[in-house]
Amino acid sequence: MNARQQQRDNSGTAPLDMDGLSRILFGHAAFQYLNAACELGLPELLAEREELSREQIRDTLHLADRAVDILLLGCTSLGIVVRETDTGRYRLAQVVRDLMDEGDWQRFKDTVAFEQYIVYEGQLDFTDSLRENRNVGLRRVRGSGRDLYHRLSENPHMEQVFYRYMRSWSELANKHLVEELDLSGAKHLLDCGGGDAVNAIALAKANPGLEVTVFEIPASRTIAEKKIAQAGVSDQVSVITGDMFRDPLPTGCDVVMFAHQLVIWTLEENTELMRRAYEVLPEGGKLVVFNSMSNDQGDGPVVAALDSVYFASLPAEGGMIYSWEQHEKCIEAAGFHSSKRIPFPGWTPHGVIVATK
Ligand SMILES: C[S@@+](CC[C@H](N)C(=O)[O-])C[C@H]1O[C@@H](n2cnc3c(N)ncnc32)[C@H](O)[C@@H]1O
């Protein structure tokens, strides 16, 4: 188990001390050091040059003395960068190196950008969002669409950051989805709210006989079609547009997947979406729920808890990183049986639930 996996489960965490409490108090500032390091290119610089002096970092990043002192004070004290005591030179934390070696660093950075440019401001309304039990933070996103997704096309920079992140966040876990999801008997999968088709493409590539339909809002059609063409799977994957709450779901599929979808809506809305899936599936058809999950005790993992602030404050009226059990209850209420949970390894709390009609 590596350092990142160890942090995933909250059970057995030491009691909070003053250092831990201070880190929570200044959590927003800790994130700003991470974001600044990413935007300035400090991790890549240290990865390339192994070890550098303060002056070399200052000059290469074109920073003033005071600015480099602040950046290094933060990045070393938080552990993103390590200062060698004997030489005073700086090197990259092993955990960041591991992400780079595993090919996940850009995905991690896309997540940092999402937190900075989409999540950060809306979270200011978290308390009011809890009080009013709705996404008060959406008021900070320009536009008139009924939820964040229907406002993205009115905010091109946000749209770009969002879909880059969504692709990366999916890719951090969808290799496990591809491995664990048995689609050997399946002919046609409907990917409801499939985004830029990142998961549809991965599943199509892994299952050459499978036809995949991405169901998306009209504003996201071009983004998905471009990625499908770039991946060279236009013969297998197509896009249809509509509103999965209001328009009929396409018939003829034997698998319906909701990927990073049932974290957005209320449990009642989730059950309604699953009922709609149930109606179009044949007997024996499969329902697939792929997203982050919290544990059934409601006390972790910490990434599930922290990610829930976004879902409470911003995208739509009701959502959070629900527990496995909460999803299973909706699945049962929608009429499915034999649901099976498969938690994925890794530092994100991803997993999949597969159920049968
Ligand atoms: C969190 S993203 C997940 C994207 C993709 N499934 C993934 O895992 O990368 C949610 C997606 O649902 C789409 N969506 C939101 N409301 C929808 C609706 N009413 N009908 C169809 N798609 C919707 C959004 O446009 C967005 O691309």
The ligand as an SDF file (V2000), in Angstrom:
LIG
                    3D

 27 29  0  0  0  0  0  0  0  0999 V2000
  -20.3720   15.2060  -13.6880 C   0  0  0  0  0  0  0  0  0  0  0  0
  -20.5230   15.1380  -15.4190 S   0  0  0  0  0  0  0  0  0  0  0  0
  -20.1000   13.4540  -15.7640 C   0  0  0  0  0  0  0  0  0  0  0  0
  -19.6400   13.2320  -17.1700 C   0  0  0  0  0  0  0  0  0  0  0  0
  -19.2210   11.7960  -17.4980 C   0  0  0  0  0  0  0  0  0  0  0  0
  -20.2790   10.8510  -17.2190 N   0  0  0  0  0  0  0  0  0  0  0  0
  -17.9800   11.3900  -16.7510 C   0  0  0  0  0  0  0  0  0  0  0  0
  -18.0570   10.5590  -15.8670 O   0  0  0  0  0  0  0  0  0  0  0  0
  -16.8980   11.8850  -17.0800 O   0  0  0  0  0  0  0  0  0  0  0  0
  -22.2890   15.1430  -15.6210 C   0  0  0  0  0  0  0  0  0  0  0  0
  -22.7270   15.2200  -17.0570 C   0  0  0  0  0  0  0  0  0  0  0  0
  -24.1620   15.0640  -17.0840 O   0  0  0  0  0  0  0  0  0  0  0  0
  -24.6930   15.8950  -18.0880 C   0  0  0  0  0  0  0  0  0  0  0  0
  -26.0950   16.2250  -17.7670 N   0  0  0  0  0  0  0  0  0  0  0  0
  -26.5170   17.0330  -16.7780 C   0  0  0  0  0  0  0  0  0  0  0  0
  -27.8700   17.1080  -16.7730 N   0  0  0  0  0  0  0  0  0  0  0  0
  -28.2910   16.3220  -17.7870 C   0  0  0  0  0  0  0  0  0  0  0  0
  -29.5860   16.0020  -18.2900 C   0  0  0  0  0  0  0  0  0  0  0  0
  -30.6860   16.5030  -17.7210 N   0  0  0  0  0  0  0  0  0  0  0  0
  -29.6720   15.1560  -19.3400 N   0  0  0  0  0  0  0  0  0  0  0  0
  -28.5460   14.6440  -19.9130 C   0  0  0  0  0  0  0  0  0  0  0  0
  -27.2940   14.9100  -19.4750 N   0  0  0  0  0  0  0  0  0  0  0  0
  -27.1590   15.7460  -18.4130 C   0  0  0  0  0  0  0  0  0  0  0  0
  -23.7980   17.1330  -18.0470 C   0  0  0  0  0  0  0  0  0  0  0  0
  -23.8570   17.8740  -19.2480 O   0  0  0  0  0  0  0  0  0  0  0  0
  -22.4260   16.5370  -17.7400 C   0  0  0  0  0  0  0  0  0  0  0  0
  -21.6760   16.3130  -18.9030 O   0  0  0  0  0  0  0  0  0  0  0  0
  1  2  1  0
  2  3  1  0
  2 10  1  0
  3  4  1  0
  4  5  1  0
  5  6  1  0
  5  7  1  0
  7  8  2  0
  7  9  1  0
 10 11  1  0
 11 12  1  0
 11 26  1  0
 12 13  1  0
 13 14  1  0
 13 24  1  0
 14 15  1  0
 14 23  1  0
 15 16  2  0
 16 17  1  0
 17 18  1  0
 17 23  2  0
 18 19  1  0
 18 20  2  0
 20 21  1  0
 21 22  2  0
 22 23  1  0
 24 25  1  0
 24 26  1  0
 26 27  1  0
M  CHG  2   2   1   9  -1
M  END
$$$$
